[in-house]
């Protein structure tokens, strides 16, 4: 049996990448994450739409020249036809290319790992979800914070009833890097994130608000049914929101609030989640990711550590370093890639996929797009309450 024909579970998965070439930020993060657990080998890419940059980027990553593409449509067709073609593709482009790239690879029968938010419109999101079901493919959305050990522990604690019935959910994600008009000064990251043609109808809530929204649902197991949003663009001339205040109603009667901001001086990557139930509360902050604060009603607060006393298998079982050694952003991404590898390898080998792995899927992507559109509509209607049940594109 040639290496190309070996079971997927006995070899590294062959990974392709769309986007992430020279000058990109998130592509390097994905490549590091994919390699941390040694489950993938990057073998092909359409790393830029500029042919020269695509070739130069591929050369820097030691890709074979014939597998450095300047068009993802050609890449999908060529890789699907190769006996050693890619098993999965990572899509790390600006938002406006997620839909056509994901569609091209799904139609070619290739599993997809895609950055968030999923796409621009609800219609596009639902089309991709239907295509994933039709082709029976794995589609993973890289909400990397759901891969943090103490977030997995928080989810397990809520599910086991340690907080009782959930009453209040508070989520926030605050940054300050867009407090000035960086896009006018040629900053690449700022330019596309504030451009409606590339980012979509939302700025801050699409970029970081969707992370806070996903964590709120991921940890509690609840679904936001309605929201009322006030979106603001504080920087003069900015076309998309850079701050959002959102009230939320969840199924089961819980209430919540979400604040997302990229114009708050003194904050850097302030993702924070607090969950309060009838008998206890939890608090987690991304900038101290290895700690989870748990307060049973009427008792002192306990600080639970990722690899220390009180950690559950959901946390300790995915920790990569001993107690006292920090884990964070890259390992969170790596956990998503590891879980995705398990699921993709099982699918390729015709085995049942691992059970109960809380991996963000295309359906979570649909939820995120509904959240964005609901928030924009609500804000346009002076923060009116909007249902997320059947939000139109």
Helices and strands as residue ranges (DSSP letters): G 3-5, G 8-10, E 13-18, H 26-36, E 40-46, H 51-60, G 65-67, H 72-81, E 88-91, G 95-97, H 98-107, E 111-114, H 122-135, E 139-141, G 144-147, H 149-159, E 166-174, G 182-185, H 188-193, H 196-199, H 204-204, I 205-209, H 210-220, E 224-232, E 243-250, G 251-253, E 255-261, E 270-277, E 280-285, G 286-288, E 291-296, E 302-305, H 313-316, H 329-349, H 362-380, E 386-387
